[in-house]
Amino acid sequence: MYYLASLTRLLNMTLLERLKHIRLFRSVIYGVVGLFTYPGLALFNTVEIEGTENLENLPHKNVLFVSNHQTYFGDVIAFVHIFCAVKWRKFNRLGIPYYLLNPFTNVFFVAAEETMNSSWLTRLFKLGGALTVKRTWRAEGADVTRDRDVVDTQKIDQALSKSWVITFPQGTTKPFAPGRKGTAHIIKNNQPIVVPVVINGFWRAFTKKGLTFKKVGTPLTVRFKAPLVIDYTDSVEEILNQVMDAIEQSKDFMLKGKHHLMKVIEK
């Protein structure tokens, strides 16, 4: 029955959607995107990576990476580079990108549908494994309120059933924005291994889309933490609070920020 359901889903997909699930096709996509984006990460800027030892023994499916968000594409592209490097036994470093000859492809990433068509590179990257979703709170630059699309949730559930998935719980590049409950629902329903990631420097180095430079020579940091210990019977709110603490975007971490410290000093 499982294989019959998988076949039915495949037949209902468009040609481009089917191509996403072909490993060779995705390898080519990641190789091309990686070639164009590597200089921005490791040549024009410096990238410091921590905690990739936490990736070594993860299963091949039902792993969810949750991270804070600083650019539309630079963050997730950096993750793909790191996963490829780890596949080639290069921990906490990128080095020479020969890992793009046989990239890691067992990963999908959640992205807002409206952001994935801004350039030829993003359209190409979209084919490599984007799980495009409709944002429930914003569309075409305006604030909106709409229900979560069940189809979007199913995309993520299906991807988790066979691979890793990267998501950004805040759904925006604004620091310390509240997390969205959709991430907690996904965790509660699928009970994945949840790996928190904390990034920094991308907002300073790149423009909002993460594809052009704003300031070269910027230190970029990517820190993978140990998988969370989650009680899946907890409420959605409790799970979301745990995730936001782990990616250092909760109110507690906001109050520790430099801008808050300066306000206290000024008073």
N, C-alpha and C positions, 0 to 999 in steps of 0.2 A: 504493500500500500504506500509506503514511504517513497519508493522509486516511481510509482505511478503518479503520486502527487507532485514530485519533483519534475517529472516529464511534462505534466500538464502546465505547471508554472512556466517551464522553459518555452513551450509552444505558444503561450500567451504573451511572451515578451516580444518586443520589437527586435529587429536585427542587431541594432547597436547594443541593446540590453543583453542579448545573447553573447555578443562578443566580449562583454565585461567578464563573463564567466569562463573564458578560454584563457588558460594560463599563458600560452605563448603570446597572445595578443596583448595581455596586460604587461608581460615582460618587456615588450617593445615600447609600450606607452611609458612605463616607468623609466626605461633606459633613456628615452628621448627627453622626458621632463627632467630627469635627474642630471643629464648632461648640461642642460641649459641653466639649471638652478644651483648646481654645485659651487660655481665661483662666488655667488652671493653669500653662501653659507661659510665657506672655508678659505676663500682667497681674499675677497674684499672685506670680509669680517672674520671674526674668530668664534668658533663654537666650542663651548665647554659642556661635555656630556657626563652625567653621573647616573649611577644606578642601573646600568644595562645588565648587570648580573641578575637583576630581578626578572629579566626576560628569558633567561636561558632555559628554564625548565617549565615554561608555560605550555599548556596543551595547545593543539592546533585550532581549536574552535572554542566558542563561548568565552572569549576574553574581551572585555570592554575597557578601553583606555579613556579616561576622563581627564580633561585638561582645561586650564584657563586659556583664554583666547586673546591674541594680540593683533593678528592680521588675518585676512580672509584665507590666504593660501600658504603663506610662508611657514606657519606653524606645522601644518599637516605634511607639507613637503619635507620639512626637516625630519619629521617622524619616519617618513618612508626611507629617507637616506639612512637614518640610524638603524632601522629594522634590517635594511639590506646589508649594512656593515656588520651587524651582529650575526647575520646568517653566514658571513664569511669569517666568523670568529674574531671580529675586531670590536672589542668592548671599550666603551667610553671614548671612542675616537672615530673619525672618518678616514683620515689619511688619503691616499690616492684612491680615487673612486672606481677601481676595477671591479668592485662589487656590482656595478651596473651591468656587467656582462651577463650576470645571472641574478637578477634582483629578487628580493622577497616580494611575493605577490599575494600572499594569503591575508590580505587586510583590505577592509573597506572603510570609508570615512563618511560621516554625516555632514552634509553641506546644504545651505539654503539654496533652493532652486534658482532664485533670481541672481545669485552671485556667480554661478558657474558658466555663464555665457559672455563674460566681459572681454575675453581675448581668445586668440587661437590656442594659446598655451593652456588656459583654464578649460576650454572645450575639450582639448586633448586629455588633460588630467581627469576630467569628468568621466571619460571613457575607461579610465584605469581602475575605477572602483568607487565613484561617488554615489552615495545614497542620498539623492536629492529630496528634500522635504520642504513643505510650505510652512513658513513661520506663522505661528498662531497670533503673534503680537505685532508684526510689522510686515508691510508689503509695499514695494515700489516707493520706499522712502517715507511712508506715512504709517502712523500707529493704527493698528486694527485690532479687533477682537473676534476671534473665530475658534471653533472647536478643533481639537487635534484630529488630523486626517488618519483614519484607521489604516488606509493603504500605506501611509508613511511608516507607521508603527510596524506593519507586517514586513516591510522591506528590511527594517533593522533586525527584527526577530529572525527572519530567514538568513540574513548575513551572519548573525551570531551562531546560527545552527551549524555553520560549516567553516567559520573563519574568525579573525580578529576584527574588531570595529573600533574606530576612533570617534569620539564625540566631544563636544564642547558644551557642558551643561548650561552655561549662561546664554549661549546663542547670540552673543554680541562681543565685539572687541572692547567694549567699555569696561574698565577694571572695576571689580567689586559690584558688578551688576548682579541682581538676584538670580539664583539658579532656576531653571525651568523644571517643573514636575515630571515632564516627559521622560527625562533621564532616569528618575527614580522609579517610574512605572516600568521602564525597560528592565531595570535591575531586579525589581521585585518579581516580574513575570518570567524572566529568563534565568535568574540566579547565576549570572556569569561571574567569573573571576574579574574583579575590578581593580585596575592598576591606575593609581593617580599619577599625573604628570604636572610638574610646575615649570613654566617657561618664563624667560624674561629677556629683554633686549630687542625683541623683534619689532616692537612698536617704535623703537628709536632708530633702528637700522633701515626699516622698510616703510613704504607708504602703506596705507590701510589695506590695500589688496595684497601686499606682500610680494610683489613681483618687480618693483623698481626701488632703487636705493633712495634713502632719505639722508643717511649718514654712514659713510664707510668707516671701517676700523672699529666697529661696535662689537663688544663682547656679547655673544648670544649664549644663553644657558638653557639646558634642557635636563631636568632632573626627574628620573623615574623612581617612584617610591615603591616600597613593598606592597603587594596586593592587600586590599582592605579585608578586615575580618567583619563580615556583615551578617546581621541577623535578618534574614529575608522575611521574617514575620513582623518586623517593625513596620510602622506606618510609612507612607510615601514621604511625609514631611521629615521624619527622623532619618530616613535613608538619604534624602537630599541634603540635610544638614551635615551628615557625616561626609558626604562627597565634597561639599563646599569647604569644609574644614580641611580636607585632605589636599585640595588643589589651592589652598591658601587664599580663598576668595570670600570667606565668611566675614561677618561683621567684626569678629574678634581680630582677624588679621587686618582688616581695614583700619581699625583703631591703632594698630601698631605701625601703620604707614608713616613715611616721612612727612607728608603734608599735614597729617593730624598732629604730629609731634611739633611741627613749626607753629601751628595754631596755638598749642598749649604754651609754647615758649613766648609767643607774642603777647598772650594774656598775662 
